[in-house]
Amino acid sequence: MRDTPIVIVGAGLGGLAAAIHLAARGRQVLVLERAATPGGKVHSIRVGGLDVDAGPAVLSLPAVFRALFEAGGARLDSHLDLQALPVLGRHVWPDGRHLDLLAEPQAAEAAIGAFAGAAAARGFRDFRARAARCYAALEKPFLTVQRPGMLALGTQAGPGLLGTSPFGTLWDALGEHFSDLRLRQVFGRMAAYVGSSPLLAPATLMLVAHVELSGTWTVRGGMARLAAALAEVAAARGATFRYGAEVAGILVRGGRVAGLRLRDGEEVAARQVVLNADPATLAAGHFGAEAARAVPALPASRRSFSAYSWAMAGRAEGLDLPRQAVFHSSDPTAEYAALARGRMPAAPTVTLWAQGRGVPGPASNASEPLLALVPAPARPRCDAEDDAAGPEAAALATMSRAGVTLTRDATVATTPRDHERAAPGTGGALYGQAVHGWQSIFGRPAARSALPGLYLAGGGTHPGAGLAMAALSGRLAAAAVLGERA
C-alpha cells in the first residue's frame, strides 16, 4: 500500500494546486478527471467559431499563482501572459449614467468624485483603506491556514479584525462610507462574486473589494490556458492525469478510504484521496452512502447563488465597453430580497464580458466573444424559471435601456439546472455555502473530512470561492495529506 498513489478526483484549480504541491514533495499522484481537459469551472465554450470563457473571466491575486508555479519549480511568466486591466469595470444605471471603476487608485478616486461628488471620493478612499485592513487582518490567520475557530482567529488577527465590523453587514458598512446608493451597489455587488447578498453578508466580505481593487488580469489565450499550464507543471513534477475517468464512488474499508470506483466499474486503490468537488455532492451521497457522512449536509437555505449565462459570438454596440460592464437595477434591495426568497428578480443586475476588449471602445465589425450573466436562486421553484428565455429577455431589456444592443450570431445558454447536473446535490449553487451572517466564514468544510484518508479541495471548501481561494484550498489539502500520520 505504500506505493499506492494519492488520488485526486477532479482537475479544477483546487485539484491542480494539490497535485503540484504533493508531486513537488515527491509523492506519487494520480489525477482523475471526467472531462477531456483540466480546469473544472475554468472552461471555454465553442460558440459560432469562437472560444468564449464560460467560467471565471479574470484573474486576481496573481501572487497566489506565482507562488503555486514556484512550488512546482516553474515560473508563471514562462507559461502565461497576464495582461492587467486598467478599467476594472464600467458600471451603468437605467438612466444612462455610468462610472468607470479604474485600477489606479488616484484615478479611481477622481472618477468617483466626478461621478458623485467630493464626499464620495473621500468615502472611497476611506473604504479602500478599510478593505485593505480587513484583508490584512484575515490573510495569514484565516485564508492561508487550516481553518481556525472564532476565538483563535480573534487572538491571531488582533484588533485589526474588530476594525472591520465583523458582526455587521456589508451593506451597512458600505453605508458608513457612501451616501449614494449607486456606490453601495458597485461595492456591494462584490458579495455576488461569492454568490452572496450584500444585505446579509458580513462586513468582513469587504476583503473581496480589496482583492478586486488590487487589480484584475486577463490571460492571453483565454482563462482555460491557466488550468492547462498548471496541469503541465504538475505533470512535469511526475503527476499522472487520466481524462475521461469519472468517479462513481469512494470505497471505504475499515473506517477509512480504500479507493475509488469509476463509472465503468474499474476500481482504483488509494489510501489518501483529495476530492476536488463540491462538498454538497459528497454529502448528498453521489460518491456513496459511507463517504457521504464525511461532511455535514448543507441546507438548501444556505446555498449560494446560481446563475443564468449566455455565451455568445456577436457584437455589443451602442455603448463603448471595456472588458467588463455591469448593468445595475434601479432597486438593489428588491433584487437581493427576491433572490433570498428563491425568486428571480424582475430587473436583475447583468454583467457583460466583452472578452476581446481591455479598455472602453466601440465594437468592431467582426464577431467577438461575449458572456452575459445574471444571478439566480440556487434552486428555481418551478420549471419555467429554469427556462433561460425569461431571464434572457430581462437581461437584454436591461442592457437595451442602458443603450447596448447585442447582435448575436450564435448563443449557448447555461441554466441553474445545468449547474446542478454538473454538480449533483448542489441545486446549481456555484459557490458552495453562501456567506451570510458573521458565523458563515467558519461553516465551510475544511481540508480534513470526517472520513480518514479523504481530503477536500475547491471553491466549496475553506477558505472560499474564487480562483485564488480554490488554489489555496489545494495547498491546504496537500498539507493535510502530508501531515497525516500513518
N, C-alpha and C positions, 0 to 999 in steps of 0.2 A: 504494500500500500504506500510505501514511501515514494515510489516512483509514479504514483497516480498524480496527474496534473491537477492544478487548481483550475476549475472550470468556471468561466464567466459566461453567463447567459445574457446575451444582448450586447451589441456593439454600438450602443448610444454613447454619449460623451462620458457618462459615469463609468461604463464598462471599459471603454478605451483607456481612460485615465488609470483605472485599476490594473489593466493589463500592462501598461507601461511601467507603473511603479513596481509591480510584482516581478515582471520579467527582468527589470533592471537590477533587482536583488537576486537574480539567479534562479528564481522559481520557474518550474515548468508550467506554462499557461496555455490553456485551450479556450478559445472564444467561439461560442456557438451563436450564430445569428440567423434568424429565419429569413431575412431579406437577402437580396443578391449583393448588397453593398452595405458598408458601415454607415452609422450616423443616427439611426433611430428617427427622432423628430427633426433632426437636421437633414433635410432631404429636399430634392427638387422634383418638379413635375414637368414632363414634356408637354407643352401646350402650343399648338399651332407652329411647330418647328422651333420653339424657344424653350430654354430651360428656365423655369420660374422657381425661385426659392419659396417653398411652401411651409417652412417652419420658421425658426428664428431668422430675422432679416439682417441683423447687425451683430457685431461682437463688441463686448465691453470688457473692462478689466483685462487688458492684454497681458499684464504682468503674470496673471494666473497661468495663462497658456505658455508664456515664455518659460516659466518655471517648470511646467509639465514637459515641454520639449527637452529642457535641460536635464530633467530627471531621466529621460530616455537617451541621454548622450547626444542630443541633436540641438540645432538652433532653429527657432521658429522662422527667422528670416531666410533660412536656406530652403524652406518648404513652402512658405506662404508669402504673398504680397498683400500687406494690410494697407488700406488707404483711409486716413482719418477724414471724417465728415465735418466740414466747417459749420453746417447747419444741422442741428440735432433733429429738428422737425419744424414744419410750418403748421401752426395751429389756426384753424379757420372757424368762424362762427356763422350762424344763419344770416346775420345782417351783412356779411361780406367782409367784416373786419378780420384782419389776420395778424399774427405775431410770429416772427421767425425766432425760435429759440436757438441762439448761437452757441458754439462750443467755447469760444474765447470769453472768459468771464467778464471783462470790462465791456466788451461789445454786447454781451447778453444783457448786462445791467442797463446800458444805454438804450437798447432796443425796448426793454420793458418800461423804462422811463418815458420813452416817446409814445409808447402804446397806452400806458395807464397813469403816468404822472410820476413826479419825483418821489412821493411817499412809497409807491410801488417799487421803484428802483431800490430804495433803502430796504424795503421789506425783503426783496430778493437777495440783497447782499447778506442780510442777517439770516435768512433762511438757508442760504447756501452754506454759511459758516456752521449753522446748527446741524445741518445734514452731514457735514464733514465730521463734526464731533461725534455724531451718532455712529457713523461708520467706524471711526477710530475706536470708540468705546466697545464695539461689538466684534471687530475683526479678529483679534487674537484670542480673546476669551470665549468666543462663541462660534464664529464662522469657520475657523480652521482647526477646531479640536473636536474630539468625540463629545457629544452634546452634554454640557453641564446643566444642572438644575438652576432654579431661580436664585437660591441662596449663594451657590458657588459663583454664578455669573455676577451677582451684585458685589461679591467680595473681590472678584478679579477685575471687573470693569470700573469699580470705584464710583466716585461722584460724577464721572462723565456720563454714566448711564442715567442717573437721575435727571441730568440736564436735558435729556431727550424726551421727558414726559412719558415714560414707558406705559403708564396706566391710562393715558388719554388716547383719543382717536386721532388719526392722521388728519381728518377733515377739520377737527377743532384746532389742531396745531397749525394748520395752514391759515386758519382764520386769524391767528395771532400775528401773521406776517402780511397777509393780503386782505384788504377790504373789498377788492374787486373780485367778484365771483368767477370771472373768466380765468384769473390766475390761479385760483383754487382748483379749477378744472384742469389746468395744464399740469400742475404738480400732483394733484390728487389722482390723476389718471395713471400715475406710475404704480399705484397699487394694482391696477389691472394687469401690469406686467407679470404679476404672480397670481393672477386670477382672483383678485380680491376687490372688495368695495372700500373706497377711502372713508366711507361713513362708518365702517365697522373695524377697519384695520387699525392696529396700534400705531401710535406716533413714531415708534421706532422704525417703521417701514419707510421713513424718510431717507433711510440709508440707500434705498433704491434710487432716489433722486440724486444723491451724491454720486452713485455709480454712473448714471447717465450724464450728469453734468461734468463728469471727469472725462467724457469723450466716448464716441462710438466709432467703430471702424467697419468697413466692408472688406470682404475677402475677394481678391481678383479671381475670377473663375467660378464664383458662387460659394455659398456657405458650405455646401457639401464637400468642398475641397478641404475644409478644416478637418472633417471626420476622416477623409481619405488619408490626409497627411499623418494624423495621429495613428491610424492603423498601420501605416508604413513604418513609423517609429517603433511601435510595439513589435511588429514582425521582425524588424532589424535587430531587436534585442532577444529574439527567439520565440515570441508568442506565435501560436498557430491559430489560424482562422478557418472556420468551416461555415460557409454561407449556404443558405437554403436548408439549414438544420433547425427545425422548430421543436422546442422542448415542450412536451405534453405533461410531464410530471416530474416531481422531485422525489427520489427514492429515500426512504427513511428506514433505518435498521438500528436496533439497539439504542433508540433515542437520539440518533444524530444522522446527519446527511450521509448517504451511502452512494449516491449517484443520481443520474438523470435518465428519464425515458423519453426518447424522441417520438415525434408523431408517427414515424414509420415503424415503430416498435423497437428500434435499436436501443440498447442500454449502454450508458457511459459511466464507468466507475469514477467516483470522486469523493474525497473526504472533506473537501472545502469547496464551496460554491459561492460565487458572487452573483447575485441576481440583480441585473440592471433592468428592472421592470417596475411598474407602479405597484406599491405595496397593496393597493386595493385589489389588484388582480390576484395576488397571492392570497390575501385574506378571504376572497370570495371562492376559493377552492379550485381555481383554474390550474394550479400546479399540484393538486392532490389534497385530500382531506387532512392528512397528517401535517403536511407543510403549512396548511392554512392557519394552524394555531401558532405559527411563528410570529405573527403580528396581530394586533387588535384590529377588528373591522372598523372602517371609517363610516359613521352615519352619513346618509345622503345629505343631511342638512349642513354638514361641514365640508362638503366638496367645493373645490374651487370652480371658477367659471369654465365653461367650454367656449366654443366659437363656431360661427359660420365663416367660411372664407371662400374666395373666388380667385383662382389662379388664371390669369388672362394673358393672351397675346393681343395687343391692340395699341391704342393711343389715348392718353389723357390730355384733353385740350380745354382751352378757355381760361386757365389759370396757371401761371408759371409755378412749377412744383420742384422741390428738392427730392431727395430720395424718399423721405417720409413726410406725409402730410396727415394731420389729424383733423377731422371734421366733427366739431363738438355739437352736442344738442343744446337747446336753449335752457333746459331744466335738468341739470345733472343729478339732483337729489331724486327726482322722479325716475330717472333712468336706473340708478342703482337700487332704488327701492323695488322696482319691478323685477330686476334680476334676483334680488334677495328672496322675492316671493316665487321664484321659479317661472317668471313670465318674461317674454321678450318685450323690451321697451318699445313704445310706439315710434320713438325717434332715437335710435341708437347712435352712439359715437362710432364713427367709421375711421379706420386707419387705412391709408393707401400707400403702398410702397411702389414707387416708380423705380424699378431696380437697375435701370440703366443710367440713372442720374446721380449726381453728387451735390450739386448746387442748384438753386432755383433757376429754371429755364423752360422755354417752350418745348412742346413735343415736336419731334421730327416727323417727317412723313413716313418713316419706317415704323414697322410694328415693334413695340417694346414690351419687355416682361413686366407685368403688373400683378400685384396681390392686394386685394381688399379684404378687410376683416372686421367683423362686429362681434362683441362679446355676447354670450348666450348662457342661459342656465345649463348646468351640467346634465340635468335630466328634463328635457321638454315634457310638458304634461299631456300633450296629445300629438298624434302622428302628424297633424297639419303643421305643427310648429317645427317639425323636423324636415319639412319640405323647404328647400332653400329659396323658393320663389318669393315668399312673403318678405323675409329679411333682405333678400336681394333687391326687391323693389324699394324697400325703405332705405337701404344703403345708397342706391342710385339716386333716389329723390333727395337725400341729404347732400350728396355731392353736387347734384344739379343746382340746388338752391344756392350753393356757395359759388357757382359759376364753373364747375367742372363737368365736362361731357366726356363720357367714355365711348370710344369706338372699338368694338371688340371683334376680333377675327375668330377667336376660339376661347372657350371658358371651361374650366373644370371646377365644380363646386365641391366643397367638403363640409359635412354637417356634424353636429354632435353625435348622431348615430354612427357616423363613420369613425369618429374618435373612439366610441365605445367598442366598435368591432375590432379596432386596432389594440385596445387595452380593455378586455372584458372585465366587468366588475367596477369600472370607474364611473359609469354613467356619462362618459365623454369628458369628464373633468381633465383639463390639460396640465394642471399644475399641482396635482395631489390635494393636500388639505388646504383650504382657504386660510389666509392669515387674518382671522377675525378675533379680536379680543387679545388682551396682553399675554394671556397664557398660551396662545396658539403657537408661538415660536418654539415652545417646548413639546408640542404634540406630535411632531413628525417622527416617524421611526428612525432610529439611529442605525449605524452600520451593523452593529451586532444584533441579530434577531434572537428570539427566544429558543430557536432550534439550533443546537450546537452544530457548527460547521456551515451554517447558512448566514451569509452576509448580504447587505443590501446597499445598492448604489443607485443614483439617478435623481432627477428633479423632484420626485415624490418623497425623498428621504432628507434627513438633515445634511447640509444646512439650508436647503430650499431650492426653489425653482430658478431656472435661468442657466445659460451655458456655463458660466464660470462656477456657479454653485454646484452644478452637476459634476464638473471636473473635480471640484474639491471633495465631493461625496465619494468619488472614486479613489481619491488619495486616502480618505479616512477608512474606506472599506479595505484597501490594501494594507493599511497599518493594522487594522483589526485582525486580518488574516495572519499577518506576520507575528502578531502578538499572542496568538492562541497557543496555549501550552499543549503539548502532546498528551 
